[in-house]
Amino acid sequence: MTRPKTLRECVDPDAEMLPVFNRDGYYLHRGVCWFEVEGKAYKISATQFRYVLNLLHVWQRYNQRQIKALRVCLREGVATKRQREALHAWDDFQGLTETKRDGARTRLRFTASKENQA
C-alpha cells in the first residue's frame, strides 16, 4: 500500500504565497482563491473551488425525495435552469461518492488477496 501524500507533495511549490489571515481555512477574494494551513498559504483554482462549493451546497440542500421530484420536473420539461444545474451537481456529487467507494472496495480486495497469498 502506498503511503499518503504530504501537503508539500500535493501542492504546487510555485503556488505558495504569504498568508493573509494566519488562520487555517479556504478563502476566496476577487477571483483569487487560496488556503492557509500551519502558517503557510497556497493559491488554488477559484473555478475548482467554486465547483466543489456548489457540490457541497447542493448536497446539503436537497434530500432524495426532492431530487426525485426535480427529476420528474426535468422529464416533463418544466425544470428551471437552476433546477437543472442542481440536478447536474447532485449527479456529479453522487459520481464522486461512488468513485470513492469503489476505490475503497478495490483497496480492500487487493489487501485481502495479498494476505491470502502470504
Secondary structure, DSSP 8 states (H G I E B T S, - for coil): ------HHHHS-GGGEE--SS-SSEEEEETTEEEEEETTEEEEE-HHHHHHHHHHHHHHHH--HHHHHHHHHHHHHT---HHHHHHHHHHHHHHHHHHHHHHHHHHHHHHHHHHHHH-
